[in-house]
Amino acid sequence: MDVNVFLVIFGVTAMLGGIATVLQKHPINAGMSLVLTFLSIAGMYALLDAHFLAFIQIIVYVGAVMVLIIYTIMLMDIRDNDLVGKFSVVRGIGAVVALLLLAVLVAQIPTTTPHMATVPASFGTVAEFGKQLFGRYLIPFEVASILLLAAIVGALHLARPSEGGDL
Amino acid sequence: MTGFLLTVSAVLFACGVFGVLVRRNMLILLMCIELMLNGANLALVIFARQWGNLEGQLLAFFVITVAAAEVGVGLGIILTLFRRRDSLDIDRFSRLRW
């Protein structure tokens, strides 16, 4: 079952990328690790019969969100003000809280999982997604487009120069 | 198989939480928030596949949409804050404290 092997590989790569993102000193390295994580998650989506979501993950998350973040990192003057190696009590408490959260989440995972449901061949394809998005979930779809419009207007307003300008 | 995949989702989420609590750079904070969202999305897609229900993937689709909008506005906020104080360190922006 080579589907399982690739799922394990992508899972391990996603975990390594996630751990690397929070431990890197320079934001660019963290951004590249996050790109690796997103690509691994897209691979996992494709193997879990979520083909449309895998495309959307790559186009939106890797292609738009990460590109924006990396452009912002390049435009800003990055100084050496975020040393990860400096240990302090607050960071220790943060690490303990995160580990506790991980323990609680992993404890909830059932050890005996039921069989994976047999899904039709059209599960998670673009056609099936389209039928749901334009059928039962039409209103959330339209509301999401209004949300994107609000986000565009908000981001434009925030990025305008403060003093001077035409308006 | 589901157990391992759900562990991956939990590890991603816990890494995001750790990053938000420990890191001080605002851009890395934003990246850790996206990491948390992706961990949750992965759990949604896993359960959608396990039970053969497409609604998990639909919810993940809307989460991706909202997260993209949030990153756009969040970067605008970070830019504005950087112009104000010329620093990306969130410990510098503590005027609203008691």
Contacts between the chains, C-beta under 8 A, distances in Angstrom:
chain1	res1	chain2	res2	distance
A	4	B	1	6.2
A	7	B	1	6.9
A	7	B	4	7.9
A	7	B	5	6.9
A	8	B	4	6.8
A	11	B	4	6.3
A	11	B	5	6.3
A	11	B	8	4.2
A	14	B	8	5.8
A	14	B	12	6.4
A	14	B	42	7.9
A	15	B	8	5.7
A	15	B	11	4.9
A	15	B	12	6.9
A	15	B	15	8.0
A	18	B	11	6.5
A	18	B	12	4.7
A	18	B	15	4.1
A	18	B	16	7.4
A	18	B	35	5.7
A	18	B	39	7.8
A	19	B	11	7.8
A	19	B	15	5.7
A	21	B	15	6.9
A	21	B	19	6.7
A	21	B	28	7.7
A	21	B	31	6.0
A	21	B	32	7.0
A	21	B	35	6.1
A	22	B	15	5.3
A	22	B	16	7.6
A	22	B	18	5.5
A	22	B	19	3.6
A	22	B	22	7.1
A	22	B	23	6.7
A	22	B	28	7.6
A	22	B	32	6.1
A	22	B	35	7.7
A	27	B	25	5.9
A	27	B	27	4.9
A	27	B	28	5.5
A	27	B	31	7.8
A	30	B	28	5.2
A	30	B	31	5.8
A	31	B	27	7.9
A	31	B	31	6.5
A	34	B	31	5.1
A	34	B	34	6.9
A	34	B	35	6.7
A	37	B	12	7.2
A	37	B	35	6.8
A	37	B	38	7.0
A	38	B	38	6.8
A	41	B	38	5.6
A	41	B	41	7.5
A	41	B	42	5.8
A	44	B	5	7.2
A	44	B	8	7.7
A	44	B	42	6.7
A	44	B	45	7.7
A	45	B	42	8.0
A	45	B	45	5.7
A	48	B	5	7.8
A	48	B	45	5.5
A	48	B	46	6.5
A	48	B	48	7.9
A	48	B	49	4.5
A	49	B	49	5.6
A	50	B	45	4.9
A	50	B	48	7.0
A	50	B	49	7.1
A	50	B	57	5.2
A	50	B	60	7.7
A	52	B	57	7.5
A	52	B	61	7.8
A	53	B	45	6.3
A	53	B	57	5.5
A	53	B	60	6.0
A	53	B	61	6.3
A	53	B	64	7.8
A	56	B	61	6.4
A	56	B	64	5.9
A	57	B	64	6.8
A	60	B	64	5.5
A	60	B	65	7.7
A	60	B	68	5.3
A	61	B	34	7.5
A	61	B	38	7.4
A	61	B	64	6.7
A	61	B	67	7.8
A	61	B	68	7.6
A	64	B	68	6.2
A	65	B	34	6.6
A	65	B	67	7.2
A	65	B	68	5.7
A	65	B	71	4.8
A	68	B	71	6.4
A	68	B	72	7.1
A	68	B	75	5.9
A	69	B	27	6.4
A	69	B	30	6.6
A	69	B	31	6.5
A	69	B	71	7.1
A	69	B	75	7.0
A	72	B	27	6.4
A	72	B	75	5.3
A	72	B	78	6.8
A	72	B	79	7.1
A	73	B	27	5.7
A	76	B	27	7.6
A	76	B	82	5.9
A	76	B	88	6.4
A	77	B	86	7.9
A	78	B	88	7.3
A	79	B	87	7.8
A	79	B	88	8.0
A	81	B	24	7.1
A	81	B	25	7.5
A	81	B	87	7.1
A	81	B	88	7.3
A	81	B	89	5.0
A	82	B	23	6.4
A	82	B	24	5.0
A	82	B	25	4.2
A	82	B	28	7.1
A	82	B	88	7.8
A	82	B	89	7.0
A	84	B	22	7.8
A	84	B	23	7.5
A	90	B	22	8.0
A	91	B	21	7.9
A	91	B	22	4.9
A	93	B	21	7.9
A	94	B	18	6.3
A	94	B	21	3.3
A	94	B	22	4.5
A	95	B	18	6.3
A	95	B	21	8.0
A	95	B	22	6.8
A	97	B	17	7.2
A	97	B	21	6.4
A	98	B	14	5.1
A	98	B	15	7.5
A	98	B	17	4.8
A	98	B	18	3.5
A	98	B	21	6.6
A	99	B	14	7.3
A	101	B	13	7.6
A	101	B	14	5.3
A	101	B	17	5.6
A	102	B	10	5.9
A	102	B	11	6.6
A	102	B	14	3.7
A	105	B	10	3.8
A	105	B	13	6.8
A	105	B	14	6.9
A	106	B	7	5.9
A	106	B	10	5.4
A	109	B	3	5.3
A	109	B	6	4.7
A	109	B	7	6.4
A	109	B	10	7.3
A	110	B	3	7.4
A	111	B	3	6.9
A	113	B	1	7.6
A	113	B	2	4.4
A	113	B	3	6.1
A	113	B	50	7.4
A	114	B	50	7.4
A	116	B	1	7.5
A	116	B	2	7.4
A	116	B	49	6.7
A	116	B	50	5.7
A	117	B	49	7.6
A	117	B	50	6.4
A	117	B	51	5.6
A	117	B	52	3.4
A	118	B	52	7.2
A	119	B	49	7.2
A	119	B	52	4.7
A	123	B	49	8.0
A	123	B	52	7.0
A	123	B	54	6.8
A	124	B	48	7.8
A	124	B	49	8.0
A	124	B	54	6.9
A	124	B	57	5.8
A	128	B	54	6.4
A	129	B	54	7.6
A	129	B	57	7.3
A	129	B	58	7.5
A	129	B	61	7.4
A	132	B	54	6.0
A	132	B	55	8.0
A	132	B	58	5.8
A	133	B	58	7.3
A	133	B	61	7.7
A	137	B	58	5.9
A	140	B	62	6.1
A	144	B	62	6.0
A	144	B	65	4.8
A	144	B	66	7.3
A	147	B	65	7.3
A	147	B	66	6.7
A	147	B	69	5.6
A	148	B	65	7.0
A	148	B	68	7.7
A	148	B	69	5.4
A	150	B	69	7.7
A	151	B	69	3.6
A	151	B	70	7.5
A	151	B	72	5.0
A	151	B	73	5.3
A	152	B	72	7.1
A	154	B	72	7.8
A	154	B	73	4.9
A	154	B	76	6.8
A	155	B	72	4.5
A	155	B	73	5.3
A	155	B	75	7.2
A	155	B	76	4.3
A	157	B	76	7.8
A	158	B	73	7.1
A	158	B	76	3.2
A	158	B	77	6.2
A	158	B	79	6.8
A	158	B	80	5.4
A	159	B	76	5.1
A	159	B	79	6.0
A	159	B	80	7.9
A	162	B	83	7.1
